[in-house]
Amino acid sequence: MIGDSMIPTIKPGDYAGIVPVTTYRGPGLYSIEKHGEPVLLRAEMRTPGTVSVWYDNPRYAGADMSLYAFSERLLGKVCAICQVIDRPLMTGEAAP
């Protein structure tokens, strides 16, 4: 994960496992394309045909979009989050 938009659920440097899907599959975390880049966010269909999307970090605004627009940008649904607890060890920067 790059950035702080999903803090506290996903921290910068954590990893998300994503299953490719082509349409909304119930409330949860999704990856969609935004400005040509993949982003992670929450999505929930609160009214028929409209998907509300938002970030866990309250500093970032959410929005409503049509189910069609959501599906056009959809990359996949998050099925797992891997929290990195020892970044230096993982990146090979740990002291011997």
C-alpha positions as CSV (number, residue, x, y, z in Angstrom):
1,M,0.0,0.0,0.0
2,I,1.3,3.4,-1.0
3,G,-0.1,6.4,0.8
4,D,-2.2,6.9,3.9
5,S,-5.8,6.9,2.5
6,M,-6.7,3.6,4.2
7,I,-5.1,4.2,7.6
8,P,-5.8,2.7,10.2
9,T,-6.9,-0.5,8.3
10,I,-4.0,-0.6,5.9
11,K,-0.8,1.2,6.6
12,P,1.8,2.4,4.1
13,G,3.9,-0.6,3.1
14,D,1.3,-3.2,3.9
15,Y,0.1,-5.5,1.2
16,A,-3.4,-6.4,0.0
17,G,-4.4,-9.6,-1.7
18,I,-6.9,-8.8,-4.5
19,V,-9.2,-11.2,-6.4
20,P,-10.2,-9.9,-9.8
21,V,-13.9,-9.2,-10.1
22,T,-15.9,-7.5,-12.8
23,T,-18.9,-6.2,-10.7
24,Y,-19.8,-5.2,-7.1
25,R,-19.7,-8.2,-4.8
26,G,-21.1,-6.9,-1.6
27,P,-19.7,-4.4,0.9
28,G,-16.0,-4.4,1.5
29,L,-12.6,-3.2,0.3
30,Y,-12.0,-2.9,-3.4
31,S,-9.3,-1.8,-5.8
32,I,-10.5,0.6,-8.6
33,E,-8.7,2.7,-11.1
34,K,-8.5,6.4,-10.3
35,H,-6.6,8.8,-12.6
36,G,-4.9,5.8,-14.2
37,E,-3.6,4.3,-10.9
38,P,-5.0,1.5,-8.7
39,V,-6.4,2.7,-5.3
40,L,-7.9,0.8,-2.4
41,L,-11.2,2.0,-0.9
42,R,-14.4,0.8,0.8
43,A,-17.5,0.3,-1.2
44,E,-21.1,-0.3,-0.3
45,M,-24.3,-0.2,-2.3
46,R,-26.6,1.9,-0.1
47,T,-29.3,2.5,-2.7
48,P,-30.0,0.3,-5.8
49,G,-27.7,1.2,-8.7
50,T,-25.5,3.5,-6.6
51,V,-22.2,2.5,-4.9
52,S,-20.8,4.7,-2.1
53,V,-17.0,4.7,-2.0
54,W,-14.8,6.1,0.8
55,Y,-11.4,5.8,2.4
56,D,-10.8,4.8,6.0
57,N,-8.7,7.9,6.6
58,P,-11.2,10.7,7.3
59,R,-8.9,13.2,5.6
60,Y,-10.0,11.9,2.2
61,A,-13.5,12.5,0.8
62,G,-15.8,9.8,-0.4
63,A,-18.3,9.8,-3.2
64,D,-21.3,8.1,-4.8
65,M,-21.0,6.6,-8.2
66,S,-23.3,4.6,-10.4
67,L,-22.9,0.8,-10.4
68,Y,-21.9,1.1,-14.1
69,A,-19.2,3.7,-13.4
70,F,-17.9,1.6,-10.4
71,S,-17.8,-1.6,-12.6
72,E,-16.0,0.2,-15.4
73,R,-13.2,1.2,-12.9
74,L,-13.2,-2.0,-10.9
75,L,-10.0,-4.0,-10.7
76,G,-10.8,-6.4,-7.9
77,K,-12.0,-7.1,-4.3
78,V,-9.6,-7.3,-1.4
79,C,-9.5,-10.7,0.1
80,A,-6.5,-10.4,2.5
81,I,-4.3,-7.8,4.1
82,C,-0.7,-8.5,5.1
83,Q,0.6,-6.2,7.7
84,V,4.4,-5.7,7.6
85,I,5.8,-5.7,11.1
86,D,9.6,-5.7,10.4
87,R,10.2,-3.7,7.3
88,P,14.1,-3.6,7.6
89,L,14.2,-7.4,7.7
90,M,11.8,-7.7,4.8
91,T,13.8,-5.3,2.6
92,G,17.2,-6.7,3.5
93,E,18.2,-3.6,5.5
94,A,18.3,-5.5,8.9
95,A,21.6,-5.6,10.7
96,P,23.2,-9.1,10.6
